[in-house]
Amino acid sequence: MATRDTAVALTNATDRARLRVVVAMLLAAGGGRRGRRAALRGLISLGGASVLGHTASAFAFGTGVALEAPTLGAPLLATAVAVAGTRVWVGEHHPRDIVAGAALGVGTAAVTTRVWPIAPSAAAEVRRTRTMGGADPSPTGKGLTVVVNRTAGSALSRDPVATLQAGLPDARIVEVDDGDDLVAALEDAAGGRAVGIAGGDGSVNAAAEVAQAAGKPLLVVPAGTLNHLARDLGLSSADDAVEAVRSGSAAGVDLATIDGRPFLNTASFGSYADLVDARERLQGVIGKWPAVVVALVRVLRRARPCEVEIDGKAMRVWMIFFGNCRYHPSGFAPSWRERLDDGRIDVRIVEGDAPWARVRLVFAVLTGRLGRCRVYSQRLAREVRVRSPHGPLRMARDGETFDGSDEFVVAKDGRTLPVYVAAD
């Protein structure tokens, strides 16, 4: 009897939505990009299955996590199976109910992939080369300087310094903190064989601009929060960056520009730039991710369409996205690229002229009909000309904002930047 009571207590303890939220928070905090995606998909799946019952909720959460990160989701699914079996054993449910609940939970998680596709784990395709001067193999990192931005990343991010010192003992490591001049340190690094940067995408953008001006290759060491470019280069850790230097694996990556300033990932103006500015003001007080949420709520509440001319056509724009190369999936949650050298700008626009534009956009995303939504457009281009009749615009590139012009171009002009990529 005691064993049966213990089993009941165990199933009740593990069958709590609150516990799954805690698990999701732990995954998001310590699991890197995959952990964050797994946590979010698990919670979305859990929310969709919560009205279907306890078993459905357990299997929905576990499957949602497993779709993004199989090694993280496997223990959760094993727990769901164990709890379901225990419920049958103690007589709380009939086996048919458990099987039906499990099927509904798995199905709910699978449906989320229709709205939010699963990102591939493979790196983007690039044309590799070993004839880019400073990107020749360097077993010890001799002649290389890597600037480490101490303000990048989160408290849980791994410190890359020890890995760099052990793997590239002849490289020079320069650490910068609050108040230090990051650009000056990067310009000094450009005197060596390559410009190395350990930091987030904003730091990488600054290093890319310096490297391009100096005609030197760029080494990216992932040490930020999202590490978009490093991920697409196949560099998931400082160890990967070390191996890239040792092997001399390099590639020519497209360099796009907005208002004459380069970007490697994405650029925008209007509401997104306002969001980045609001986040920057808040994150020093409440932390980065809470600042993102608060800033998003504030911007969505106050945002107004931006009146511009795009390639000569007058438009009122809620949101606009410029991607360096084609992004996937379609819609306004672009996450990954298949190539880093396709010579194109990915242009996505949500227009503000139609009534209930944002509501219609959300409905189109949830029903899988975004391609037919009249307020949304998406195309590939080599050049986009923008004019603001009401004066200069606030712009963003790779997560950093700046004051732009009232007339500018977003373009690819054929320039590429030599960048170290994953050795394999």
C-alpha positions in Angstrom: 0.0 0.0 0.0 2.8 2.3 0.8 4.4 1.6 -2.6 1.1 2.5 -4.3 0.8 5.7 -2.2 4.3 6.6 -3.1 3.6 6.1 -6.8 0.5 8.4 -6.6 2.6 11.1 -4.8 5.3 10.8 -7.5 2.9 11.2 -10.4 1.2 14.2 -8.7 4.6 15.8 -8.1 5.8 15.3 -11.7 2.5 16.1 -13.3 2.5 19.9 -12.7 2.6 22.6 -15.4 4.6 24.7 -12.9 7.4 22.2 -12.7 7.6 22.1 -16.5 7.9 25.9 -16.6 10.8 25.6 -14.2 12.4 23.0 -16.4 11.9 25.2 -19.4 13.6 28.1 -17.6 16.6 25.9 -16.8 16.9 24.8 -20.4 16.7 28.4 -21.6 19.3 29.5 -19.1 21.9 26.8 -19.6 21.2 25.1 -22.9 22.4 27.8 -25.4 20.5 28.6 -28.5 19.1 25.0 -28.8 18.1 25.1 -25.2 16.2 28.4 -25.7 14.4 27.1 -28.8 13.6 23.8 -27.0 12.2 25.6 -24.0 10.0 27.9 -26.1 8.7 25.1 -28.3 8.0 22.9 -25.2 6.0 25.7 -23.5 4.1 26.5 -26.7 3.2 22.8 -27.0 2.3 22.6 -23.4 0.0 25.6 -23.7 -1.8 24.0 -26.7 -2.3 20.7 -25.0 -3.2 21.9 -21.5 -6.9 21.7 -22.2 -6.5 18.1 -23.3 -5.4 16.6 -20.0 -2.4 15.8 -17.9 -1.0 13.0 -20.1 -1.4 15.1 -23.3 0.4 18.0 -21.6 3.3 15.9 -20.4 3.9 14.3 -23.9 3.4 17.7 -25.6 6.1 19.4 -23.5 8.5 16.5 -23.9 8.0 16.2 -27.6 8.3 19.9 -28.1 11.7 20.0 -26.4 12.8 16.8 -28.2 12.0 18.3 -31.6 14.6 21.0 -31.1 17.0 19.2 -28.9 16.6 15.3 -28.8 19.1 14.8 -26.1 17.3 17.2 -23.8 13.9 16.0 -24.7 14.5 12.2 -24.3 14.6 12.3 -20.4 11.4 14.3 -20.4 9.6 11.9 -22.7 10.9 9.0 -20.6 9.5 10.7 -17.5 6.1 11.2 -19.3 6.0 7.5 -20.2 6.9 6.4 -16.6 4.2 8.7 -15.1 1.6 7.5 -17.6 2.5 3.8 -16.8 2.2 4.6 -13.1 -1.2 6.1 -13.5 -2.4 2.9 -15.2 -0.8 0.8 -12.5 -2.5 2.7 -9.7 -5.9 2.5 -11.5 -6.3 6.2 -12.2 -6.6 5.8 -16.0 -7.4 3.2 -18.5 -4.6 2.3 -20.9 -6.7 3.5 -23.9 -6.9 7.0 -22.2 -3.2 7.1 -21.8 -2.5 6.2 -25.4 -5.0 8.7 -26.6 -3.6 11.5 -24.4 0.0 10.7 -25.5 -1.0 10.8 -29.2 -2.8 14.1 -28.7 0.3 15.6 -26.9 2.7 14.4 -29.6 0.4 15.7 -32.3 0.1 19.1 -30.6 3.9 19.5 -30.5 4.1 18.4 -34.2 1.6 21.1 -35.2 3.9 23.8 -33.8 6.4 23.1 -36.6 3.8 24.3 -39.2 3.9 27.8 -37.7 7.5 27.8 -36.4 9.7 25.4 -38.5 12.6 23.6 -36.8 16.0 25.2 -37.5 18.7 22.9 -39.0 21.7 22.2 -37.0 24.1 22.2 -40.0 26.1 25.3 -40.8 25.3 27.5 -43.8 27.0 26.8 -47.2 29.9 29.0 -48.2 32.6 28.9 -50.8 35.7 27.8 -48.9 39.2 28.9 -49.7 42.7 28.6 -48.2 44.3 31.5 -50.2 43.3 34.5 -48.1 46.6 35.6 -46.7 46.2 35.6 -43.0 43.8 32.7 -43.0 46.6 30.3 -43.8 46.9 27.5 -41.2 48.4 28.6 -37.9 48.8 25.7 -35.3 49.7 28.1 -32.5 47.9 31.3 -33.5 51.2 33.2 -34.0 50.6 36.8 -35.2 46.9 36.7 -34.3 45.2 39.0 -31.8 41.8 38.2 -30.4 39.8 41.0 -28.7 37.5 39.6 -26.0 34.5 41.8 -25.2 33.8 41.2 -21.5 30.4 42.9 -21.7 29.0 40.4 -24.2 26.9 37.3 -23.3 25.2 36.4 -20.1 26.5 35.3 -16.7 26.1 31.7 -17.8 28.2 32.1 -21.0 31.4 30.2 -21.0 34.6 32.3 -20.7 36.6 31.8 -24.0 39.9 33.1 -22.7 41.2 29.9 -21.2 40.3 27.9 -24.3 42.0 30.5 -26.6 45.1 30.6 -24.4 45.4 26.8 -24.3 44.6 26.2 -28.0 46.4 29.1 -29.5 49.4 29.7 -27.1 51.1 32.2 -29.4 48.0 34.4 -30.0 47.6 37.7 -28.1 44.4 38.0 -26.1 43.1 41.5 -25.4 40.2 41.9 -22.9 38.0 45.0 -23.0 35.3 45.9 -20.5 32.9 48.8 -19.8 34.5 52.1 -20.6 37.2 50.6 -22.9 37.4 51.5 -26.6 36.4 48.3 -28.4 37.0 49.8 -31.9 40.5 51.0 -30.9 41.4 47.5 -29.7 40.1 46.0 -32.9 42.0 48.4 -35.1 45.2 47.5 -33.1 44.4 43.8 -33.8 44.2 44.5 -37.5 48.0 44.8 -37.5 48.2 41.1 -37.2 47.3 38.2 -39.4 43.5 38.6 -38.8 41.0 40.5 -36.7 39.8 38.2 -33.9 36.7 39.0 -31.8 35.1 37.1 -29.0 31.6 38.6 -28.3 28.1 38.9 -29.6 26.8 39.9 -33.0 27.2 43.7 -32.3 30.9 43.2 -31.5 31.3 40.9 -34.5 29.8 43.7 -36.7 32.3 46.2 -35.4 35.2 43.7 -36.0 33.9 43.0 -39.5 34.0 46.7 -40.4 37.6 47.0 -39.1 38.7 43.8 -40.9 37.1 44.8 -44.2 38.9 48.2 -44.1 42.2 46.6 -43.2 41.9 43.8 -45.8 42.3 41.1 -43.1 40.3 38.0 -42.4 37.8 37.9 -39.5 37.9 35.3 -36.7 34.6 35.0 -34.8 34.7 33.4 -31.3 31.1 32.8 -30.1 30.8 34.6 -26.7 27.5 36.5 -27.0 23.9 35.7 -26.2 22.7 34.6 -29.7 25.8 34.3 -31.9 23.9 34.3 -35.1 26.9 34.6 -37.5 29.0 32.1 -35.5 26.2 29.6 -35.7 25.9 29.9 -39.4 29.7 29.6 -39.8 29.5 26.3 -37.9 31.3 27.7 -34.9 29.4 26.7 -31.8 32.2 27.2 -29.2 35.7 28.7 -28.7 37.1 25.2 -29.4 35.6 25.3 -32.9 37.2 28.8 -33.5 40.6 27.5 -32.3 40.4 24.5 -34.7 39.4 26.9 -37.6 42.6 28.9 -37.0 44.7 25.8 -36.8 43.4 24.4 -40.1 43.2 27.7 -41.9 39.6 27.0 -43.0 38.1 30.2 -44.4 35.4 31.4 -46.7 34.2 34.5 -48.4 31.0 35.8 -46.7 28.8 38.4 -48.3 28.9 41.9 -46.8 25.7 43.9 -47.0 25.3 47.6 -46.3 22.5 49.9 -45.0 23.1 53.6 -45.4 26.8 52.8 -46.2 27.4 50.8 -43.0 28.1 47.1 -43.3 26.0 44.3 -41.7 26.5 40.6 -41.7 23.2 39.3 -40.4 20.2 41.7 -40.4 19.2 45.3 -40.5 16.0 47.4 -40.1 14.6 50.8 -39.3 11.6 52.1 -37.5 9.9 50.0 -34.8 12.8 47.5 -34.5 15.4 50.2 -33.9 13.1 51.6 -31.2 12.9 48.2 -29.7 16.7 47.9 -29.5 17.1 51.3 -28.0 14.5 50.6 -25.4 16.2 47.3 -24.5 19.5 49.0 -24.2 18.1 51.5 -21.7 16.6 48.7 -19.5 19.0 45.8 -19.6 21.5 47.4 -17.3 18.7 47.5 -14.6 16.7 44.3 -15.1 18.9 42.1 -17.3 18.8 41.5 -21.1 15.9 39.0 -21.6 13.5 40.8 -19.2 14.5 44.0 -20.9 13.6 42.5 -24.3 10.1 41.6 -23.1 9.4 44.9 -21.4 10.7 46.8 -24.4 8.6 44.8 -26.8 5.4 45.5 -24.9 6.2 49.2 -24.8 7.1 49.5 -28.5 4.1 47.5 -29.7 1.8 49.7 -27.6 3.2 53.0 -28.9 4.5 52.1 -32.4 3.1 53.9 -35.4 3.6 53.1 -39.1 6.7 54.6 -40.6 6.0 56.6 -43.8 8.7 56.0 -46.4 9.2 55.5 -50.1 10.7 52.1 -51.0 12.1 51.9 -54.6 9.9 54.9 -55.4 6.7 53.5 -53.9 5.1 55.4 -51.0 4.3 53.1 -48.1 3.3 53.1 -44.5 5.4 50.3 -42.9 4.8 48.6 -39.5 7.9 46.4 -39.7 10.7 45.9 -42.2 13.5 43.3 -42.2 16.6 43.2 -44.4 18.6 40.0 -44.3 22.1 39.5 -45.5 21.4 36.5 -47.8 18.1 34.6 -47.9 16.7 33.6 -44.5 14.4 30.8 -43.5 11.6 30.2 -42.7 9.2 32.7 -44.4 7.4 35.2 -42.3 8.6 37.5 -39.5 10.5 34.9 -37.5 13.6 34.4 -39.8 16.1 32.1 -38.0 18.7 30.6 -40.3 20.4 30.8 -43.7 21.3 28.1 -46.2 24.0 30.2 -47.8 26.2 33.1 -46.7 27.2 34.1 -50.3 24.1 34.3 -52.5 24.5 37.9 -53.4 20.9 38.8 -52.3 19.1 40.9 -49.7 16.1 39.3 -48.1 13.4 42.0 -47.8 10.3 41.4 -45.7 7.7 44.1 -45.1 4.5 44.4 -43.0 2.5 47.3 -44.4 0.5 49.6 -42.2 -2.1 50.9 -44.7 -4.6 48.1 -44.4 -7.0 48.1 -41.4 -6.0 45.8 -38.6 -2.7 45.1 -40.3 -1.0 43.6 -37.3 -4.0 41.5 -36.3 -4.3 40.2 -39.9 -0.6 39.3 -39.9 -0.8 37.3 -36.6 -3.9 35.5 -37.9 -2.1 34.6 -41.2 0.9 33.3 -39.3 -1.2 31.1 -37.0 -3.2 29.7 -39.9 -0.3 29.1 -42.2 -1.6 31.5 -44.8 1.1 34.2 -44.6 2.0 33.9 -48.3 -1.6 35.1 -49.1 -1.7 37.9 -46.5 -2.1 41.3 -48.2 -0.2 43.2 -45.5 2.9 41.1 -45.8 5.4 40.9 -48.7 8.7 39.2 -49.1 11.3 39.3 -51.9 15.0 39.0 -52.8 16.9 42.0 -54.2 20.4 43.2 -54.8 19.5 46.8 -53.9 16.6 48.6 -52.1 16.3 52.4 -52.2 14.6 54.1 -49.3 13.5 57.7 -48.8 12.0 59.2 -45.7 9.9 62.3 -46.4 9.8 63.3 -42.7 13.6 63.3 -42.0 16.4 61.0 -41.0 15.5 57.5 -39.6 16.8 55.6 -36.6 18.3 52.4 -37.9 19.6 49.1 -36.6 22.2 46.6 -37.9 23.1 43.4 -36.2 21.5 44.5 -33.0 23.2 47.9 -32.8 21.4 51.2 -33.5 22.6 54.4 -35.1 21.2 57.7 -36.6 20.8 57.3 -40.3 19.9 59.4 -43.3 16.6 60.4 -44.8 17.6 58.8 -48.1 19.7 55.7 -48.3 20.4 52.3 -50.0 20.4 48.8 -48.6 22.5 46.8 -51.0 25.0 44.2 -51.9 27.9 45.5 -54.0 29.8 42.3 -54.6 32.1 42.7 -51.6 32.9 39.6 -49.5 34.8 39.3 -46.2 37.2 36.4 -45.6 36.0 34.7 -42.4 37.2 31.6 -40.6 34.7 28.8 -40.7 34.3 25.4 -39.1 37.2 23.1 -40.0 34.8 20.2 -40.9 
